[in-house]
C-alpha cells in the first residue's frame, strides 16, 4: 500500500466517524486536542485493520490527524 493510499484510507475513516465533538468543549484549545485525539485514533484503527505495520500506521495517523486539528 502506498503512502497516498494509506493517507486516503485514514482520512476516509476520520471523515466517516469523527462527528461534531467540538461542541462538547468550552474553549477552542480543548476542542482541538479532542478532535486531534479522535482523528488520530480513527486513522490508526483503519490503518492497523488494513494490515499496515504499527510504526508506519502511527506516523501516517499523526500526519493525517494534524490536518483536522493540531494537538
Buried (B, 14 or more C-beta within 10 A) or exposed (E): EEEEEBBEBBBBBBEEEBEEEBEEBEEEEEBBBBBBBBBBBBBBBBBBEBEBEEEBBBBBBBBBBEBBBEE
